[in-house]
Amino acid sequence: MPLDPVTRPPAPAIATQLPDDLPAPPTQAQLEALVAELSSVAASSAGEAGKGLVLIRAGSELERLSRDFFSYSPVLTPLLQDRLAQLVVKASSTEQVQLVAGACARHRVPITLRGSGTGNYGQCVPLAGGVVLDLSGLNQVRQLDPLSGVLTAEAGCLLADLEQQLAPHGRELRLTPSTRRSASLGGFIAGGSGGIGSVRWGFLRDPGHLLGLEVVTVEPEPRLLQLDASASAPLNHAYGSNGILTAVSVATAAAVAWQQLVIDFSSWKAAVAAIRALPATAMVLNGLCLLEAAVARNLPCPGGHGQPPDGSSAPTLCPPADGHRLLLLAAPDALPALEPLLGAMGGRLVWQAPERGCRGVPLRELCWNHTTLHMRAHDPGWTYLQMLLPQPELPALEALKQRWGDDLLWHLEAVRQQGCQRLAALPLVRWRGPEALLELMEQARQLGALLFNPHVLTVEDGGLGVIDADQVAAKYAHDPAGLLNPGKLRGWSER
């Protein structure tokens, strides 16, 4: 359904400049004093051999650790491409994080947090120089409750590693981005929102996913806080701007031997009807993605050998797309019903294989923002948008397609939003300049789509466009001098 015009967010905008209230980059004297202090404690904080603080002051590694995938946006690229840290610090323990936080607070040096740098909006790009604090060394699982399945792990743990450690216990993560193999747990909480599993479990900010955080404050004498689910909520999807996440507690799910299915449709209307109908069945699904034919043809085929749809024993490769392509992750007990149902919907099952043990490109790396990654590898002239579509979806899809033609290619994901089944869109957009992008965004808004703008710098403008007072209050409590990721929380700048 369309949004109520009274509650509809303001007209979309894109970033045109860096925030005008950024603090000045630290002086050379500030930086040298900070380096001297951190160097003096680096050896004593080592603990295990080779696990001390690592300081990087120049070179390609400093440049790499100052970036993420903001190049997806031709709007953000010119603003962020020259933004670099003056110092990268790699920590491997909570105690080391506290030492860095305290030193930066005393010397008034900004800190930007980094996990694996898989974000797309410049979340870990230091707008005001200073320190990039790399948390990838905090990579230990602390606890898995055998009864509830609640997992507590350090912020630098890679999601793929967590999945491997959960598997022997019959558990799996509820939500993962398409970058599961490289994304970190803390980075996903700070900068992510959903992904694989959202058709079943909704989004990260829905109550019941994030159950607790361990947080280091940025003060001359940093505090180590243990926050419950309620107190953790303002730090969820806040770009690391209001507290340093060192450990995370999340709910997990019973593991399922997910099956990968590829279904081709000759009719776009039939394909949209299928992606709308499948989540309403009694089948357990974990991923449901629809790619317009022009997108599907330019993506790699998933997996290695799979099972032929005719049930014969000879393995087969997934064929190139023949029409619009539906990508599906389903529980094994859904398979007997799926093929006849999809056939009745106008689809043709062309490939299936178990996810576990399948070689080649996983199906989950063809959806969400991996779709954008593959298309940009084929042609870097593409960028993208993110939106929740109005219901019914087809009129808005057709109206936008009629106006923009082949400059707009549809990529849809089935999600659960506030308990209701919805369709999110991450369309590929041919870059025709900022004016065309704004016109497209405004047309989508007028049609009732809720935009999540990937061409802006702040938490609020990438979301609903409104200031979250709880996020700002958390920054006052955990970062009173405003040193964490300055420029990314508009509510702090406008306080």
C-alpha positions in Angstrom: 0.0 0.0 0.0 1.2 3.6 -0.6 2.5 5.6 2.3 0.3 8.1 4.0 1.2 11.5 2.4 1.3 13.0 5.9 4.0 10.6 7.0 5.8 10.4 3.7 9.5 11.5 4.1 10.7 14.7 2.5 11.7 14.9 -1.2 14.9 13.0 -1.9 18.2 14.7 -2.1 21.8 13.5 -2.9 25.0 14.5 -1.2 26.7 17.5 -2.9 29.4 18.3 -0.4 30.9 17.1 2.8 29.2 18.3 6.1 30.3 21.9 6.8 30.7 21.3 10.5 33.4 18.7 10.3 36.2 19.1 12.9 39.6 20.1 11.5 41.9 17.2 10.9 44.3 16.7 13.8 47.5 18.7 13.6 50.8 17.0 13.2 51.6 17.8 16.9 48.3 16.1 18.0 49.1 13.1 15.8 52.7 12.7 17.0 51.5 12.9 20.6 48.9 10.2 20.0 51.4 8.0 18.2 53.9 8.4 21.0 51.3 7.4 23.6 50.0 4.4 21.6 53.5 3.2 20.7 54.5 3.3 24.4 51.6 0.9 25.3 51.7 -1.2 22.2 54.2 -3.7 23.5 52.8 -3.9 26.9 49.3 -4.5 25.5 50.4 -7.3 23.3 49.4 -10.3 25.4 49.9 -13.1 23.0 52.9 -12.9 20.7 52.1 -10.8 17.6 48.8 -9.6 19.1 49.8 -6.0 20.1 48.5 -2.8 18.6 49.6 -2.3 15.0 50.0 1.3 13.8 50.0 2.2 10.1 50.9 5.7 9.2 51.3 5.7 5.4 51.2 3.5 2.2 48.7 1.4 0.3 47.5 -0.4 3.4 46.4 2.9 5.0 44.6 3.9 1.8 42.9 0.5 1.6 41.7 0.6 5.2 40.3 4.1 4.6 37.8 2.9 2.0 34.7 0.8 1.4 32.6 0.3 -1.7 31.3 3.9 -2.0 32.3 3.7 -5.6 28.9 2.1 -6.3 27.7 5.7 -6.1 29.0 8.2 -8.7 27.6 10.8 -6.2 29.7 9.8 -3.3 32.9 8.9 -5.2 34.2 12.4 -5.8 33.4 13.4 -2.2 35.1 10.4 -0.6 37.9 9.3 -2.9 40.5 11.6 -1.3 39.4 11.1 2.3 42.1 9.2 4.2 43.0 8.4 7.8 46.1 9.9 9.2 46.7 6.8 11.2 45.3 3.3 11.1 45.3 1.3 14.4 44.6 -2.4 14.4 43.4 -3.8 17.7 42.9 -7.4 18.8 41.4 -7.1 22.2 38.8 -5.1 24.1 41.6 -3.8 26.4 43.5 -2.5 23.4 40.3 -0.8 22.1 40.0 1.0 25.4 43.6 2.2 25.2 43.0 3.6 21.8 39.7 5.2 22.7 41.2 6.9 25.8 44.2 8.2 23.9 42.1 9.6 21.1 39.8 11.3 23.6 42.7 12.9 25.5 44.3 14.1 22.3 41.0 15.1 20.6 41.6 12.9 17.6 38.5 11.5 15.6 38.0 7.8 15.3 36.3 6.0 12.5 35.5 2.3 13.0 36.2 -0.4 10.4 35.2 -4.0 10.2 35.8 -5.5 6.7 34.9 -2.5 4.7 32.1 -4.2 2.8 29.6 -1.2 3.2 28.5 0.8 0.2 27.8 4.3 1.7 31.2 5.4 3.0 30.3 4.2 6.5 34.0 3.6 7.4 35.5 6.5 5.4 37.1 9.1 7.8 35.7 12.4 6.7 37.8 14.4 9.2 41.0 12.4 9.0 42.3 11.1 12.4 42.3 7.4 13.2 40.7 4.4 11.5 40.3 1.8 14.2 40.4 -1.7 12.5 38.5 -4.2 14.7 39.1 -7.3 12.5 41.5 -8.7 15.2 38.6 -9.0 17.6 37.5 -12.4 16.2 36.6 -14.7 19.0 33.3 -16.5 19.8 32.6 -15.9 23.4 29.5 -18.0 24.0 26.8 -20.0 22.3 23.9 -20.8 24.6 22.9 -24.4 23.9 19.3 -23.9 24.9 18.4 -20.6 23.3 21.0 -20.5 20.5 21.9 -17.0 21.5 25.4 -16.2 20.1 27.9 -13.8 21.7 30.9 -13.0 19.5 33.4 -10.3 19.1 32.7 -7.6 16.5 35.5 -8.5 14.1 34.3 -12.1 13.6 33.6 -12.8 9.9 30.0 -14.0 9.3 31.2 -17.0 7.3 33.5 -18.1 10.1 30.6 -17.8 12.6 28.4 -20.0 10.3 31.1 -22.6 10.3 31.3 -22.6 14.1 27.6 -22.7 14.5 27.1 -25.6 12.1 28.2 -28.4 14.5 25.6 -27.1 17.0 22.8 -27.3 14.4 22.5 -23.5 14.3 22.9 -20.7 11.7 22.7 -16.9 11.5 19.2 -15.6 10.8 20.3 -12.7 8.6 23.4 -12.3 6.5 24.3 -9.9 3.7 25.4 -11.2 0.3 28.9 -10.4 1.4 28.7 -13.1 4.1 32.2 -14.5 3.2 33.9 -11.2 3.9 31.6 -9.1 6.2 32.1 -8.8 9.9 29.5 -9.1 12.6 30.1 -5.6 14.1 30.1 -4.1 10.6 26.8 -5.8 9.7 25.2 -4.4 12.9 26.6 -0.9 12.5 26.1 -0.5 8.7 23.8 -3.3 7.5 20.0 -3.8 7.5 19.0 -7.1 6.1 19.8 -9.6 3.3 19.6 -13.4 3.0 16.9 -14.4 5.5 14.9 -11.1 5.3 12.0 -12.9 3.5 11.7 -15.0 6.7 13.1 -12.9 9.5 12.6 -9.3 8.5 15.4 -6.7 9.1 18.2 -6.3 11.7 16.4 -3.5 13.5 13.3 -5.6 14.1 13.0 -6.6 17.8 14.4 -10.0 18.6 17.6 -10.0 16.4 20.1 -7.8 18.3 20.0 -8.9 21.9 23.0 -7.1 23.4 26.2 -5.2 22.8 29.5 -4.7 24.5 30.5 -1.1 23.9 33.6 1.0 24.7 33.0 4.7 25.2 35.2 7.4 23.8 36.3 9.4 26.9 39.6 10.1 28.6 38.8 7.1 30.9 36.7 4.9 28.6 34.0 2.7 30.1 33.2 -0.8 29.0 29.4 -1.2 28.9 27.2 -4.2 28.6 24.0 -3.1 26.9 20.8 -5.1 26.8 18.6 -5.3 23.7 16.7 -2.1 24.5 19.9 0.0 25.2 21.5 -1.6 22.1 18.8 -0.5 19.7 20.1 3.1 19.1 23.5 1.7 18.0 22.0 -0.6 15.4 22.6 0.8 11.9 24.3 3.9 13.3 27.5 3.6 11.2 29.6 3.3 14.4 28.9 6.9 15.2 27.7 6.5 18.8 29.7 3.8 20.5 32.6 1.3 19.7 31.1 -2.2 19.3 33.5 -4.8 20.7 31.1 -7.7 21.1 27.6 -8.6 19.9 24.8 -10.9 21.1 22.4 -12.1 18.4 19.6 -14.7 18.1 20.4 -17.6 15.8 18.1 -20.1 14.0 18.0 -23.9 13.7 20.1 -24.8 10.7 18.5 -25.8 7.5 20.1 -27.7 4.5 19.1 -24.9 2.1 18.4 -25.8 -1.5 19.3 -23.5 -4.4 16.8 -23.2 -7.2 16.8 -21.2 -10.4 13.6 -20.6 -12.3 13.2 -18.7 -15.6 10.0 -16.9 -16.7 9.2 -15.6 -20.1 6.6 -13.2 -18.7 7.6 -10.4 -16.3 4.1 -10.1 -14.9 4.1 -13.8 -14.1 7.5 -13.5 -12.5 6.3 -10.6 -10.3 3.2 -12.6 -9.4 5.4 -15.5 -8.3 7.7 -13.5 -6.1 4.6 -12.0 -4.4 2.8 -15.4 -4.0 5.6 -17.7 -2.8 6.2 -16.0 0.6 2.5 -16.5 1.4 2.8 -20.3 1.1 3.6 -22.8 3.9 7.0 -23.4 2.5 10.1 -22.3 4.4 12.2 -19.9 2.3 15.4 -18.1 3.1 16.0 -16.1 -0.1 13.8 -15.0 -3.0 15.2 -12.7 -5.6 13.9 -11.7 -9.1 16.1 -10.3 -11.8 14.9 -8.7 -15.0 16.2 -10.6 -18.0 18.7 -7.9 -18.9 20.3 -8.2 -15.5 20.1 -12.0 -15.3 22.0 -12.3 -18.6 24.9 -10.4 -17.3 25.3 -12.3 -14.0 27.3 -15.5 -13.6 25.4 -18.7 -13.3 25.3 -20.1 -9.7 27.1 -23.1 -8.5 29.0 -25.9 -10.2 27.1 -29.1 -11.0 23.5 -29.4 -9.8 20.6 -31.8 -10.1 18.7 -31.6 -13.5 15.0 -30.5 -13.0 13.9 -33.8 -14.8 15.1 -35.8 -11.8 17.7 -37.8 -13.7 20.9 -38.7 -11.9 23.4 -36.9 -14.3 24.6 -33.6 -12.8 24.2 -30.5 -14.9 25.4 -26.9 -15.0 23.0 -24.0 -14.5 22.3 -22.6 -18.0 22.5 -18.9 -18.9 19.3 -17.0 -18.3 16.4 -17.5 -20.7 14.1 -14.7 -19.7 13.5 -13.2 -16.2 15.2 -15.2 -13.5 14.0 -16.1 -10.0 16.6 -17.2 -7.5 15.3 -19.2 -4.5 16.7 -20.7 -1.3 14.2 -23.2 0.1 14.1 -25.9 2.7 14.3 -29.4 1.4 10.7 -30.2 2.4 9.5 -27.4 0.1 10.9 -29.1 -3.0 8.0 -31.6 -3.7 5.5 -28.7 -3.9 7.7 -26.1 -5.6 8.2 -27.4 -9.1 4.5 -28.0 -9.9 3.6 -24.8 -8.2 6.2 -22.8 -10.2 5.0 -24.5 -13.4 1.5 -23.4 -12.8 2.8 -19.9 -12.2 4.5 -19.9 -15.6 8.0 -20.6 -14.5 10.5 -23.2 -15.6 12.9 -24.8 -13.1 16.2 -24.9 -14.9 18.6 -25.9 -12.1 18.8 -26.9 -8.5 21.5 -28.0 -6.1 22.1 -28.1 -2.3 23.8 -25.0 -1.0 26.1 -26.9 1.3 29.1 -28.4 -0.7 28.1 -26.8 -4.0 31.1 -25.4 -5.9 31.2 -22.2 -7.9 29.4 -19.0 -7.2 26.8 -19.4 -4.4 23.3 -18.4 -5.3 23.3 -16.0 -2.4 26.2 -14.0 -4.1 24.0 -13.2 -7.0 21.4 -11.2 -5.0 21.1 -8.2 -2.8 24.1 -5.9 -3.5 26.1 -8.6 -5.1 23.8 -8.1 -8.1 25.1 -4.5 -8.3 28.6 -5.7 -7.9 28.3 -8.1 -10.8 26.6 -5.6 -13.1 29.2 -2.9 -12.3 32.0 -5.4 -13.1 30.3 -5.8 -16.5 29.7 -2.1 -17.0 30.8 0.5 -14.4 28.2 2.9 -15.8 25.6 1.4 -13.6 24.6 2.6 -10.1 21.6 1.6 -8.0 18.8 2.6 -5.7 17.1 0.9 -2.7 13.4 1.1 -2.0 10.4 -0.6 -0.4 7.8 -0.8 -3.1 4.1 0.2 -2.7 1.4 -2.4 -2.8 0.3 -3.5 -5.4 3.8 -3.3 -6.9 3.2 -3.8 -10.6 1.7 -0.3 -11.3 4.8 1.4 -9.8 7.2 -1.0 -11.6 5.5 -0.4 -14.9 5.2 3.4 -14.5 8.9 3.8 -13.7 9.9 1.4 -16.5 7.8 3.4 -19.0 9.6 6.6 -18.1 13.2 5.3 -17.8 13.2 2.3 -20.2 16.5 0.4 -20.3 18.2 3.0 -18.0 16.3 1.2 -15.2 16.6 -2.6 -14.7 14.6 -4.3 -12.0 16.1 -6.4 -9.2 13.5 -7.3 -6.6 13.9 -9.0 -3.2 11.1 -10.5 -1.1 11.3 -9.3 2.5 9.2 -9.2 5.7 8.6 -5.6 6.9 6.9 -5.2 10.3 5.5 -8.7 10.0 4.1 -8.2 6.5 5.4 -9.6 3.2 6.7 -6.9 1.0 8.9 -6.4 -2.1 12.1 -4.4 -1.8 13.8 -3.2 -5.0 17.5 -2.6 -5.7 17.2 -1.5 -9.3 20.2 -0.9 -11.5 20.2 2.6 -12.7 22.2 3.9 -15.7 24.1 7.0 -14.5 22.8 9.9 -16.5 23.9 12.6 -14.0 22.5 13.9 -10.7 19.4 15.6 -12.1 18.2 12.4 -13.7 18.8 10.4 -10.5 16.8 13.0 -8.5 14.0 12.9 -11.0 13.9 9.1 -10.8 13.9 9.1 -7.0 11.1 11.7 -6.9 8.9 9.8 -9.3 9.4 6.6 -7.2 8.5 8.6 -4.1 5.4 10.0 -5.7 4.3 6.5 -6.7 4.5 5.5 -3.0 7.9 3.9 -2.8 9.9 4.3 0.4 13.4 5.2 -0.6 16.6 4.2 1.3 19.0 6.5 -0.4 22.5 5.1 -1.0 23.8 8.5 -2.4 24.0 10.4 0.9 26.4 10.4 3.8 24.4 10.4 7.0 22.6 7.7 8.8 19.3 9.6 8.7 19.3 10.5 5.1 20.1 7.0 4.1 17.0 5.9 6.1 13.7 7.5 6.7 15.1 11.1 6.6 14.2 11.9 10.2 16.4 12.3 13.2 16.3 9.5 15.8 16.5 11.2 19.2 17.6 7.9 20.8 20.6 7.6 18.4 21.7 11.2 19.3 21.2 10.5 23.1 23.4 7.4 22.8 26.1 9.5 21.2 26.0 12.0 24.0 26.3 9.1 26.5 29.1 7.2 24.7 30.9 9.8 22.7 30.4 13.2 24.5 33.1 15.0 22.5 31.7 13.9 19.1 34.9 12.1 18.0 33.3 8.9 16.6 32.8 9.0 12.8 32.1 12.7 12.6 29.8 13.9 9.9 27.7 10.7 9.7 25.0 11.5 12.3 23.0 14.5 11.2 21.1 14.7 14.5 24.4 15.4 16.3 25.3 18.2 13.8 21.9 19.8 14.2 21.6 19.4 18.0 
